[in-house]
C-alpha cells in the first residue's frame, strides 16, 4: 500500500513541477519586457524570448545532440 501511495505522490508532484517551470519561465519573460518598457531605459529592447513550449523543444534537441 505504501508503494502505491508513494508512486501516486511522485506522479502528482512531477506534474506540478512542469507547471511550476512554465510559470517561472513566463514570469521572467514578462518581467524582462516590463523593465525594458520603463522610461529611461537607454538601450534597444531585447527581442522577446520564445514561448515555453518552443524553449523546451530547443532544450531537448540540444540535450540529444550533446549526448555521445
PDB file of N, CA, C and O in Angstrom:
ATOM      1  N   UNK A   1       0.826  -1.196   0.000  1.00  0.00           N
ATOM      2  CA  UNK A   1       0.000   0.000   0.000  1.00  0.00           C
ATOM      3  C   UNK A   1       0.867   1.256   0.000  1.00  0.00           C
ATOM      4  O   UNK A   1       0.551   2.237  -0.673  1.00  0.00           O
ATOM      5  N   UNK A   2       1.961   1.221   0.758  1.00  0.00           N
ATOM      6  CA  UNK A   2       2.850   2.385   0.795  1.00  0.00           C
ATOM      7  C   UNK A   2       3.469   2.650  -0.570  1.00  0.00           C
ATOM      8  O   UNK A   2       3.642   3.800  -0.975  1.00  0.00           O
ATOM      9  N   UNK A   3       3.799   1.580  -1.267  1.00  0.00           N
ATOM     10  CA  UNK A   3       4.418   1.734  -2.581  1.00  0.00           C
ATOM     11  C   UNK A   3       3.461   2.431  -3.548  1.00  0.00           C
ATOM     12  O   UNK A   3       3.871   3.327  -4.286  1.00  0.00           O
ATOM     13  N   UNK A   4       2.218   2.033  -3.549  1.00  0.00           N
ATOM     14  CA  UNK A   4       1.222   2.648  -4.427  1.00  0.00           C
ATOM     15  C   UNK A   4       1.037   4.112  -4.064  1.00  0.00           C
ATOM     16  O   UNK A   4       0.968   4.962  -4.952  1.00  0.00           O
ATOM     17  N   UNK A   5       0.956   4.417  -2.793  1.00  0.00           N
ATOM     18  CA  UNK A   5       0.789   5.803  -2.350  1.00  0.00           C
ATOM     19  C   UNK A   5       2.013   6.630  -2.733  1.00  0.00           C
ATOM     20  O   UNK A   5       1.877   7.781  -3.149  1.00  0.00           O
ATOM     21  N   UNK A   6       3.189   6.061  -2.598  1.00  0.00           N
ATOM     22  CA  UNK A   6       4.419   6.775  -2.954  1.00  0.00           C
ATOM     23  C   UNK A   6       4.471   7.053  -4.455  1.00  0.00           C
ATOM     24  O   UNK A   6       4.824   8.155  -4.874  1.00  0.00           O
ATOM     25  N   UNK A   7       4.122   6.063  -5.255  1.00  0.00           N
ATOM     26  CA  UNK A   7       4.124   6.263  -6.706  1.00  0.00           C
ATOM     27  C   UNK A   7       3.102   7.309  -7.134  1.00  0.00           C
ATOM     28  O   UNK A   7       3.364   8.113  -8.028  1.00  0.00           O
ATOM     29  N   UNK A   8       1.953   7.293  -6.501  1.00  0.00           N
ATOM     30  CA  UNK A   8       0.932   8.285  -6.799  1.00  0.00           C
ATOM     31  C   UNK A   8       1.418   9.689  -6.445  1.00  0.00           C
ATOM     32  O   UNK A   8       1.210  10.630  -7.211  1.00  0.00           O
ATOM     33  N   UNK A   9       2.052   9.828  -5.308  1.00  0.00           N
ATOM     34  CA  UNK A   9       2.577  11.126  -4.872  1.00  0.00           C
ATOM     35  C   UNK A   9       3.649  11.626  -5.833  1.00  0.00           C
ATOM     36  O   UNK A   9       3.654  12.803  -6.196  1.00  0.00           O
ATOM     37  N   UNK A  10       4.538  10.761  -6.241  1.00  0.00           N
ATOM     38  CA  UNK A  10       5.590  11.154  -7.175  1.00  0.00           C
ATOM     39  C   UNK A  10       4.995  11.590  -8.501  1.00  0.00           C
ATOM     40  O   UNK A  10       5.449  12.573  -9.088  1.00  0.00           O
ATOM     41  N   UNK A  11       3.999  10.886  -8.978  1.00  0.00           N
ATOM     42  CA  UNK A  11       3.344  11.232 -10.240  1.00  0.00           C
ATOM     43  C   UNK A  11       2.683  12.606 -10.157  1.00  0.00           C
ATOM     44  O   UNK A  11       2.821  13.418 -11.072  1.00  0.00           O
ATOM     45  N   UNK A  12       1.983  12.862  -9.088  1.00  0.00           N
ATOM     46  CA  UNK A  12       1.314  14.153  -8.910  1.00  0.00           C
ATOM     47  C   UNK A  12       2.341  15.275  -8.813  1.00  0.00           C
ATOM     48  O   UNK A  12       2.161  16.329  -9.423  1.00  0.00           O
ATOM     49  N   UNK A  13       3.398  15.066  -8.067  1.00  0.00           N
ATOM     50  CA  UNK A  13       4.403  16.114  -7.901  1.00  0.00           C
ATOM     51  C   UNK A  13       5.181  16.376  -9.180  1.00  0.00           C
ATOM     52  O   UNK A  13       5.588  17.513  -9.417  1.00  0.00           O
ATOM     53  N   UNK A  14       5.397  15.382  -9.998  1.00  0.00           N
ATOM     54  CA  UNK A  14       6.107  15.607 -11.257  1.00  0.00           C
ATOM     55  C   UNK A  14       5.282  16.489 -12.188  1.00  0.00           C
ATOM     56  O   UNK A  14       5.846  17.300 -12.923  1.00  0.00           O
ATOM     57  N   UNK A  15       3.981  16.349 -12.171  1.00  0.00           N
ATOM     58  CA  UNK A  15       3.121  17.215 -12.959  1.00  0.00           C
ATOM     59  C   UNK A  15       3.152  18.648 -12.467  1.00  0.00           C
ATOM     60  O   UNK A  15       3.096  19.579 -13.271  1.00  0.00           O
ATOM     61  N   UNK A  16       3.240  18.836 -11.178  1.00  0.00           N
ATOM     62  CA  UNK A  16       3.323  20.177 -10.603  1.00  0.00           C
ATOM     63  C   UNK A  16       4.644  20.837 -10.975  1.00  0.00           C
ATOM     64  O   UNK A  16       4.695  22.050 -11.174  1.00  0.00           O
ATOM     65  N   UNK A  17       5.697  20.060 -11.068  1.00  0.00           N
ATOM     66  CA  UNK A  17       6.997  20.606 -11.397  1.00  0.00           C
ATOM     67  C   UNK A  17       6.983  21.222 -12.787  1.00  0.00           C
ATOM     68  O   UNK A  17       7.544  22.301 -12.980  1.00  0.00           O
ATOM     69  N   UNK A  18       6.363  20.575 -13.749  1.00  0.00           N
ATOM     70  CA  UNK A  18       6.292  21.113 -15.103  1.00  0.00           C
ATOM     71  C   UNK A  18       5.512  22.424 -15.115  1.00  0.00           C
ATOM     72  O   UNK A  18       5.910  23.377 -15.786  1.00  0.00           O
ATOM     73  N   UNK A  19       4.434  22.477 -14.396  1.00  0.00           N
ATOM     74  CA  UNK A  19       3.641  23.704 -14.327  1.00  0.00           C
ATOM     75  C   UNK A  19       4.432  24.810 -13.660  1.00  0.00           C
ATOM     76  O   UNK A  19       4.359  25.961 -14.091  1.00  0.00           O
ATOM     77  N   UNK A  20       5.183  24.493 -12.625  1.00  0.00           N
ATOM     78  CA  UNK A  20       5.981  25.496 -11.927  1.00  0.00           C
ATOM     79  C   UNK A  20       7.086  26.024 -12.838  1.00  0.00           C
ATOM     80  O   UNK A  20       7.351  27.226 -12.848  1.00  0.00           O
ATOM     81  N   UNK A  21       7.732  25.147 -13.602  1.00  0.00           N
ATOM     82  CA  UNK A  21       8.771  25.589 -14.535  1.00  0.00           C
ATOM     83  C   UNK A  21       8.198  26.557 -15.558  1.00  0.00           C
ATOM     84  O   UNK A  21       8.818  27.570 -15.882  1.00  0.00           O
ATOM     85  N   UNK A  22       7.013  26.239 -16.064  1.00  0.00           N
ATOM     86  CA  UNK A  22       6.361  27.111 -17.052  1.00  0.00           C
ATOM     87  C   UNK A  22       6.056  28.475 -16.436  1.00  0.00           C
ATOM     88  O   UNK A  22       6.300  29.503 -17.067  1.00  0.00           O
ATOM     89  N   UNK A  23       5.531  28.496 -15.223  1.00  0.00           N
ATOM     90  CA  UNK A  23       5.188  29.757 -14.572  1.00  0.00           C
ATOM     91  C   UNK A  23       6.423  30.610 -14.313  1.00  0.00           C
ATOM     92  O   UNK A  23       6.388  31.825 -14.509  1.00  0.00           O
ATOM     93  N   UNK A  24       7.499  29.995 -13.880  1.00  0.00           N
ATOM     94  CA  UNK A  24       8.732  30.745 -13.623  1.00  0.00           C
ATOM     95  C   UNK A  24       9.269  31.320 -14.931  1.00  0.00           C
ATOM     96  O   UNK A  24       9.634  32.495 -14.990  1.00  0.00           O
ATOM     97  N   UNK A  25       9.319  30.502 -15.972  1.00  0.00           N
ATOM     98  CA  UNK A  25       9.828  30.960 -17.269  1.00  0.00           C
ATOM     99  C   UNK A  25       9.009  32.135 -17.803  1.00  0.00           C
ATOM    100  O   UNK A  25       9.567  33.151 -18.217  1.00  0.00           O
ATOM    101  N   UNK A  26       7.693  31.992 -17.792  1.00  0.00           N
ATOM    102  CA  UNK A  26       6.833  33.061 -18.306  1.00  0.00           C
ATOM    103  C   UNK A  26       6.924  34.317 -17.435  1.00  0.00           C
ATOM    104  O   UNK A  26       6.866  35.432 -17.954  1.00  0.00           O
ATOM    105  N   UNK A  27       7.064  34.148 -16.134  1.00  0.00           N
ATOM    106  CA  UNK A  27       7.209  35.295 -15.244  1.00  0.00           C
ATOM    107  C   UNK A  27       8.477  36.077 -15.531  1.00  0.00           C
ATOM    108  O   UNK A  27       8.470  37.308 -15.516  1.00  0.00           O
ATOM    109  N   UNK A  28       9.560  35.371 -15.790  1.00  0.00           N
ATOM    110  CA  UNK A  28      10.819  36.043 -16.118  1.00  0.00           C
ATOM    111  C   UNK A  28      10.690  36.794 -17.443  1.00  0.00           C
ATOM    112  O   UNK A  28      11.165  37.923 -17.563  1.00  0.00           O
ATOM    113  N   UNK A  29      10.061  36.184 -18.421  1.00  0.00           N
ATOM    114  CA  UNK A  29       9.856  36.860 -19.716  1.00  0.00           C
ATOM    115  C   UNK A  29       9.049  38.152 -19.539  1.00  0.00           C
ATOM    116  O   UNK A  29       9.391  39.187 -20.111  1.00  0.00           O
ATOM    117  N   UNK A  30       7.988  38.082 -18.752  1.00  0.00           N
ATOM    118  CA  UNK A  30       7.147  39.258 -18.551  1.00  0.00           C
ATOM    119  C   UNK A  30       7.889  40.348 -17.791  1.00  0.00           C
ATOM    120  O   UNK A  30       7.744  41.529 -18.108  1.00  0.00           O
ATOM    121  N   UNK A  31       8.674  39.974 -16.802  1.00  0.00           N
ATOM    122  CA  UNK A  31       9.424  40.954 -16.025  1.00  0.00           C
ATOM    123  C   UNK A  31      10.480  41.640 -16.892  1.00  0.00           C
ATOM    124  O   UNK A  31      10.681  42.849 -16.782  1.00  0.00           O
ATOM    125  N   UNK A  32      11.148  40.880 -17.745  1.00  0.00           N
ATOM    126  CA  UNK A  32      12.125  41.485 -18.650  1.00  0.00           C
ATOM    127  C   UNK A  32      11.460  42.483 -19.584  1.00  0.00           C
ATOM    128  O   UNK A  32      11.993  43.571 -19.805  1.00  0.00           O
ATOM    129  N   UNK A  33      10.322  42.136 -20.127  1.00  0.00           N
ATOM    130  CA  UNK A  33       9.600  43.039 -21.023  1.00  0.00           C
ATOM    131  C   UNK A  33       9.155  44.295 -20.273  1.00  0.00           C
ATOM    132  O   UNK A  33       9.225  45.399 -20.814  1.00  0.00           O
ATOM    133  N   UNK A  34       8.702  44.130 -19.042  1.00  0.00           N
ATOM    134  CA  UNK A  34       8.263  45.293 -18.254  1.00  0.00           C
ATOM    135  C   UNK A  34       9.427  46.232 -17.968  1.00  0.00           C
ATOM    136  O   UNK A  34       9.283  47.449 -18.082  1.00  0.00           O
ATOM    137  N   UNK A  35      10.580  45.678 -17.598  1.00  0.00           N
ATOM    138  CA  UNK A  35      11.740  46.507 -17.289  1.00  0.00           C
ATOM    139  C   UNK A  35      12.240  47.253 -18.517  1.00  0.00           C
ATOM    140  O   UNK A  35      12.688  48.394 -18.408  1.00  0.00           O
ATOM    141  N   UNK A  36      12.168  46.626 -19.672  1.00  0.00           N
ATOM    142  CA  UNK A  36      12.642  47.282 -20.882  1.00  0.00           C
ATOM    143  C   UNK A  36      11.702  48.386 -21.339  1.00  0.00           C
ATOM    144  O   UNK A  36      12.121  49.296 -22.054  1.00  0.00           O
ATOM    145  N   UNK A  37      10.458  48.321 -20.942  1.00  0.00           N
ATOM    146  CA  UNK A  37       9.483  49.333 -21.349  1.00  0.00           C
ATOM    147  C   UNK A  37       9.500  50.558 -20.434  1.00  0.00           C
ATOM    148  O   UNK A  37       8.806  51.537 -20.710  1.00  0.00           O
ATOM    149  N   UNK A  38      10.271  50.521 -19.362  1.00  0.00           N
ATOM    150  CA  UNK A  38      10.305  51.642 -18.430  1.00  0.00           C
ATOM    151  C   UNK A  38      11.006  52.850 -19.055  1.00  0.00           C
ATOM    152  O   UNK A  38      11.940  52.688 -19.841  1.00  0.00           O
ATOM    153  N   UNK A  39      10.560  54.050 -18.710  1.00  0.00           N
ATOM    154  CA  UNK A  39      11.238  55.248 -19.202  1.00  0.00           C
ATOM    155  C   UNK A  39      12.683  55.286 -18.676  1.00  0.00           C
ATOM    156  O   UNK A  39      12.962  54.861 -17.554  1.00  0.00           O
ATOM    157  N   UNK A  40      13.573  55.796 -19.501  1.00  0.00           N
ATOM    158  CA  UNK A  40      14.969  55.902 -19.093  1.00  0.00           C
ATOM    159  C   UNK A  40      15.799  54.701 -19.465  1.00  0.00           C
ATOM    160  O   UNK A  40      17.010  54.695 -19.243  1.00  0.00           O
ATOM    161  N   UNK A  41      15.188  53.699 -20.018  1.00  0.00           N
ATOM    162  CA  UNK A  41      15.929  52.518 -20.468  1.00  0.00           C
ATOM    163  C   UNK A  41      16.575  52.914 -21.788  1.00  0.00           C
ATOM    164  O   UNK A  41      15.891  53.016 -22.806  1.00  0.00           O
ATOM    165  N   UNK A  42      17.889  53.139 -21.779  1.00  0.00           N
ATOM    166  CA  UNK A  42      18.558  53.762 -22.913  1.00  0.00           C
ATOM    167  C   UNK A  42      19.073  52.788 -23.978  1.00  0.00           C
ATOM    168  O   UNK A  42      19.715  53.218 -24.937  1.00  0.00           O
ATOM    169  N   UNK A  43      18.812  51.532 -23.835  1.00  0.00           N
ATOM    170  CA  UNK A  43      19.250  50.584 -24.858  1.00  0.00           C
ATOM    171  C   UNK A  43      18.039  50.053 -25.619  1.00  0.00           C
ATOM    172  O   UNK A  43      16.902  50.146 -25.157  1.00  0.00           O
ATOM    173  N   UNK A  44      18.310  49.502 -26.781  1.00  0.00           N
ATOM    174  CA  UNK A  44      17.230  48.912 -27.572  1.00  0.00           C
ATOM    175  C   UNK A  44      16.703  47.684 -26.845  1.00  0.00           C
ATOM    176  O   UNK A  44      17.482  46.919 -26.277  1.00  0.00           O
ATOM    177  N   UNK A  45      15.400  47.489 -26.856  1.00  0.00           N
ATOM    178  CA  UNK A  45      14.847  46.320 -26.156  1.00  0.00           C
ATOM    179  C   UNK A  45      15.301  45.016 -26.806  1.00  0.00           C
ATOM    180  O   UNK A  45      15.426  44.918 -28.027  1.00  0.00           O
ATOM    181  N   UNK A  46      15.538  44.038 -25.973  1.00  0.00           N
ATOM    182  CA  UNK A  46      15.885  42.710 -26.472  1.00  0.00           C
ATOM    183  C   UNK A  46      14.646  42.092 -27.106  1.00  0.00           C
ATOM    184  O   UNK A  46      13.526  42.348 -26.665  1.00  0.00           O
ATOM    185  N   UNK A  47      14.845  41.284 -28.134  1.00  0.00           N
ATOM    186  CA  UNK A  47      13.680  40.596 -28.691  1.00  0.00           C
ATOM    187  C   UNK A  47      13.099  39.641 -27.657  1.00  0.00           C
ATOM    188  O   UNK A  47      13.824  39.072 -26.841  1.00  0.00           O
ATOM    189  N   UNK A  48      11.813  39.479 -27.703  1.00  0.00           N
ATOM    190  CA  UNK A  48      11.155  38.584 -26.744  1.00  0.00           C
ATOM    191  C   UNK A  48      11.642  37.163 -26.965  1.00  0.00           C
ATOM    192  O   UNK A  48      11.819  36.728 -28.104  1.00  0.00           O
ATOM    193  N   UNK A  49      11.857  36.447 -25.883  1.00  0.00           N
ATOM    194  CA  UNK A  49      12.288  35.060 -25.980  1.00  0.00           C
ATOM    195  C   UNK A  49      11.163  34.175 -26.474  1.00  0.00           C
ATOM    196  O   UNK A  49      10.010  34.602 -26.545  1.00  0.00           O
ATOM    197  N   UNK A  50      11.495  32.953 -26.811  1.00  0.00           N
ATOM    198  CA  UNK A  50      10.457  32.036 -27.292  1.00  0.00           C
ATOM    199  C   UNK A  50       9.495  31.653 -26.175  1.00  0.00           C
ATOM    200  O   UNK A  50       9.829  31.770 -24.995  1.00  0.00           O
ATOM    201  N   UNK A  51       8.315  31.202 -26.543  1.00  0.00           N
ATOM    202  CA  UNK A  51       7.389  30.743 -25.516  1.00  0.00           C
ATOM    203  C   UNK A  51       7.941  29.456 -24.889  1.00  0.00           C
ATOM    204  O   UNK A  51       8.906  28.881 -25.394  1.00  0.00           O
ATOM    205  N   UNK A  52       7.344  29.020 -23.817  1.00  0.00           N
ATOM    206  CA  UNK A  52       7.877  27.894 -23.042  1.00  0.00           C
ATOM    207  C   UNK A  52       7.950  26.615 -23.854  1.00  0.00           C
ATOM    208  O   UNK A  52       8.911  25.858 -23.722  1.00  0.00           O
ATOM    209  N   UNK A  53       6.954  26.358 -24.693  1.00  0.00           N
ATOM    210  CA  UNK A  53       6.961  25.124 -25.482  1.00  0.00           C
ATOM    211  C   UNK A  53       8.130  25.106 -26.469  1.00  0.00           C
ATOM    212  O   UNK A  53       8.802  24.085 -26.614  1.00  0.00           O
ATOM    213  N   UNK A  54       8.373  26.229 -27.146  1.00  0.00           N
ATOM    214  CA  UNK A  54       9.494  26.302 -28.083  1.00  0.00           C
ATOM    215  C   UNK A  54      10.819  26.191 -27.339  1.00  0.00           C
ATOM    216  O   UNK A  54      11.751  25.543 -27.815  1.00  0.00           O
ATOM    217  N   UNK A  55      10.899  26.821 -26.174  1.00  0.00           N
ATOM    218  CA  UNK A  55      12.105  26.743 -25.350  1.00  0.00           C
ATOM    219  C   UNK A  55      12.382  25.299 -24.930  1.00  0.00           C
ATOM    220  O   UNK A  55      13.525  24.847 -24.990  1.00  0.00           O
ATOM    221  N   UNK A  56      11.359  24.582 -24.512  1.00  0.00           N
ATOM    222  CA  UNK A  56      11.518  23.199 -24.065  1.00  0.00           C
ATOM    223  C   UNK A  56      11.959  22.302 -25.225  1.00  0.00           C
ATOM    224  O   UNK A  56      12.834  21.454 -25.051  1.00  0.00           O
ATOM    225  N   UNK A  57      11.364  22.482 -26.402  1.00  0.00           N
ATOM    226  CA  UNK A  57      11.750  21.674 -27.560  1.00  0.00           C
ATOM    227  C   UNK A  57      13.205  21.917 -27.942  1.00  0.00           C
ATOM    228  O   UNK A  57      13.939  20.970 -28.224  1.00  0.00           O
ATOM    229  N   UNK A  58      13.625  23.180 -27.954  1.00  0.00           N
ATOM    230  CA  UNK A  58      15.009  23.502 -28.297  1.00  0.00           C
ATOM    231  C   UNK A  58      15.973  22.931 -27.256  1.00  0.00           C
ATOM    232  O   UNK A  58      17.038  22.420 -27.601  1.00  0.00           O
ATOM    233  N   UNK A  59      15.599  23.020 -26.007  1.00  0.00           N
ATOM    234  CA  UNK A  59      16.437  22.481 -24.935  1.00  0.00           C
ATOM    235  C   UNK A  59      16.598  20.970 -25.072  1.00  0.00           C
ATOM    236  O   UNK A  59      17.703  20.451 -24.914  1.00  0.00           O
ATOM    237  N   UNK A  60      15.519  20.264 -25.361  1.00  0.00           N
ATOM    238  CA  UNK A  60      15.594  18.817 -25.547  1.00  0.00           C
ATOM    239  C   UNK A  60      16.432  18.458 -26.769  1.00  0.00           C
ATOM    240  O   UNK A  60      17.184  17.484 -26.739  1.00  0.00           O
ATOM    241  N   UNK A  61      16.311  19.233 -27.841  1.00  0.00           N
ATOM    242  CA  UNK A  61      17.094  18.978 -29.044  1.00  0.00           C
ATOM    243  C   UNK A  61      18.585  19.127 -28.756  1.00  0.00           C
ATOM    244  O   UNK A  61      19.393  18.302 -29.183  1.00  0.00           O
ATOM    245  N   UNK A  62      18.943  20.181 -28.031  1.00  0.00           N
ATOM    246  CA  UNK A  62      20.349  20.401 -27.707  1.00  0.00           C
ATOM    247  C   UNK A  62      20.894  19.324 -26.770  1.00  0.00           C
ATOM    248  O   UNK A  62      22.056  18.932 -26.881  1.00  0.00           O
ATOM    249  N   UNK A  63      20.060  18.849 -25.854  1.00  0.00           N
ATOM    250  CA  UNK A  63      20.499  17.786 -24.957  1.00  0.00           C
ATOM    251  C   UNK A  63      20.752  16.497 -25.741  1.00  0.00           C
ATOM    252  O   UNK A  63      21.710  15.782 -25.450  1.00  0.00           O
ATOM    253  N   UNK A  64      19.912  16.194 -26.723  1.00  0.00           N
ATOM    254  CA  UNK A  64      20.114  14.996 -27.545  1.00  0.00           C
ATOM    255  C   UNK A  64      21.388  15.096 -28.370  1.00  0.00           C
ATOM    256  O   UNK A  64      22.112  14.113 -28.526  1.00  0.00           O
ATOM    257  N   UNK A  65      21.661  16.295 -28.902  1.00  0.00           N
ATOM    258  CA  UNK A  65      22.865  16.489 -29.706  1.00  0.00           C
ATOM    259  C   UNK A  65      24.139  16.383 -28.889  1.00  0.00           C
ATOM    260  O   UNK A  65      25.175  15.957 -29.401  1.00  0.00           O
ATOM    261  N   UNK A  66      24.072  16.762 -27.633  1.00  0.00           N
ATOM    262  CA  UNK A  66      25.286  16.767 -26.806  1.00  0.00           C
ATOM    263  C   UNK A  66      25.633  15.380 -26.265  1.00  0.00           C
ATOM    264  O   UNK A  66      26.740  15.167 -25.771  1.00  0.00           O
ATOM    265  N   UNK A  67      24.704  14.452 -26.355  1.00  0.00           N
ATOM    266  CA  UNK A  67      24.985  13.090 -25.881  1.00  0.00           C
ATOM    267  C   UNK A  67      25.855  12.369 -26.893  1.00  0.00           C
ATOM    268  O   UNK A  67      25.653  12.506 -28.100  1.00  0.00           O
ATOM    269  N   UNK A  68      26.830  11.595 -26.404  1.00  0.00           N
ATOM    270  CA  UNK A  68      27.716  10.873 -27.341  1.00  0.00           C
ATOM    271  C   UNK A  68      27.040   9.712 -28.032  1.00  0.00           C
ATOM    272  O   UNK A  68      27.665   9.025 -28.840  1.00  0.00           O
TER     273      UNK A  68
END
